[in-house]
Each structure stands twice: as C-alpha cells, then as structure tokens.
C-alpha cells in the first residue's frame, strides 16, 4: 500500500529507493484541516480543538490509524516505523519525539519550525515589516538580491564557494553603498543597508533585545525573493510576501483565544518582549521545544535533526540552541548522540523548497538510509556526503561532506551580523514542561 506520490512524505528530499519501489507502507495527512493556501488559517479562528490537532496530535493519530491498518491488512504490526518531516513537518517530528516517544523507531526532523509561537508570530512578520517604509511600501526589492548575494559569497565563502558557518562571516552591507543620488541593482541605498542589517539580525525590540534566535543567515539572500522581498514593480509589497502572509494569519487566527481584540496588519505588530510573552500563553499548543527526550531514547528511538545554514525561513541558529539544550538535558553530548544527531548543511535554503535553486551550493538531501541503518543495524551515522548540483562561487564541488554538529562548542565571536545573538528566550524557551498540557504517553 502506498501513496500515489510517495515524495509527499519526504519533503523535497532526494528519492529513497525503498519508498519508490513500494517496499514501505506510507501515509500523510493534512494536520486536521484543509485550506486554500498555507497563509490561510481561518479554520483555526473559533476552533481550539483543531488548533490542538494541528499543534501536536495529528501525527500521533495518523500513526495509530496506520498501524491498525497495517495489522489488519498484513496480519501483523509493522517491523519498524519511521517519520520524516521538513519545516512544519520538522516541527511535527519533534512533537512526536517529545510527546509520543513510543510511536516511531526513527525520526527525521528537517529544518524544524519547533519554536512555533515566536517564529511564526514574530520572525515571519518582522522580516517583511523591516522592509516597509512609513508609507507601507517596500524598501529592498528582489532586483537587489543577486548583487548582495555575490558580495556575501565573495566575502565569506571558502575557496570551494561554501560558507561553512555564517556566524564566522563579518560581511557589512555598507560595503555595497550606492554613490550619492544613485539607486541601481548593483548597490544599496542607505535605507536598504538598514533593511539588510535588520534582516541578518532578526526581530528585536526598541532597545535592541533579540526576540528570537537570530535572523537571516549570510548566504541565504537569493532565497529572500518572495519570502520577504518582492519585485520592485509589485505595488503590494512587502505585505504580499509569503512571510507576511503566514505571520499575520497566525497572529489573527491562531495565536490568541477567539475573543482576542487584536487584528494585526504588517505595520501594527508590536515587536516587544511583552508581545512575545503574550504569544507564549497559547504557544504551548504549538511549540515543540522540550529538550527532554529521555523517554524516546529509552524506547530505543533514533533522531536525526538537520537544518540548512542558509535557511531563509527558519533561522538555523534555533536548531543549534535546541540541540544544545538536548545535550544538556541528556547529561552531555555523548549521551545525546547515543540516540540523536544534528547536521548543519552549508548553503542549503529552506526545506529545500524549490527556490531559483535549492541553495548555494545546492545539494540533494536524504537522511533515510542513515536513519534506517542506525535503527535496524545499530550503525550510528557519522560524516554524510551530499551531491552538489549547482553553485555560483569557487572551485566546483562534486559533493559536500558534513559531520555531526557539536552545539556545545563556542560560537564564532566577531562583529558580523550573525554573531553575538542573545535572544530573550534563549534559556527559557528550551526547558522541559513548556507544553500547555501534556498528553499521556502513547503506547505502540
């Protein structure tokens, strides 16, 4: 039994032969609702039950249903159960590991949107609002992105055209300042320099306190198109950007109780510590930030988290902070790595989700072979080699090797805009017990 399109279950990852060959029973769902687009959250406005289904119970319900179907059809339970998700699917993956630790033997969490409330409620509207002038018009347009990206790569990539860690980059957007009185695609005006700096730093309050774990990473610039900037000819920009759409939908339909008086537009979202605190009142429905994975490990579960260093939609620094908390909760990195791994993929954009290319360098990602080998044969994953499909800078690579990431090592400390992040939620976000309520441990 399989889906007509098994690739739905692997979130833009590379083909996986057993899946393509029909050797695996696969299932997918809609998280309990249907909507015309990802920016439509009207289904959640007056239905707290649907919010809870979306926030954490949908994949557990799917797992139980599919195991029952497998038993009925084949006369026995599945030999192994795996979950692979990217973005919100990565959020679902961590929900399962944290709240339903007996559901799956192996889990892949790609680019996890696990700190959901501040991510969708603050980061998404911020990246669009930072690009809006007092008249509500766009400041930085998509036509500027190629020159900006080329300058970043020239300043920060290694001889092979790879930014190994954007936190080590010290690129200053002011180096692209336009001559006085000029505004052309190859340079940035003073207002545009300010916008680019704000994007790299991420949402902050008026006193400069970071409201999330960083902002846009160096190297992600080409993927800003449609996510946070639009073409200069677009009169509705940046309010019609993808980030603005999902951020405002969340704030207006999902983030608060139905009687909440707020109706937010892009220019009226308060980027304050108080707003962040308000979002946490229901954030426990959606957030999957509990670092205590001891029950999952005790059940023999194996977890691979991966995140793209050039992810334009979910700051990659959040996954580092979360996995650092996992290691701390487990009693150290060696214990955490007995059941989990974190891989940071240089150059890759979000998902990847089909930007002009999927990264720079663009790579083809698939972690299922490593996960299956770990679960079924006890072969813990080490260095992983990804094929390179395209790149803009440096000596062309045929492949890119990445090692398991150690989040306990000190981060690069410099004057770059991806350095020295100190989010007001950095310690409070990743603690056990932050769920609004905790379902009973599910049994296989």
Helices and strands as residue ranges (DSSP letters): G 6-10, H 17-20, G 42-44, H 48-52, I 53-57, H 58-74, E 82-86, H 88-99, E 106-110, H 116-118, I 119-123, H 124-129, G 142-144, H 145-156, G 166-168, G 173-176, H 190-201, G 221-224, H 242-253, G 266-268, H 273-286, H 294-298, E 302-308, H 317-330, H 333-336, E 340-345, E 362-363, H 368-377, E 384-390, E 399-402
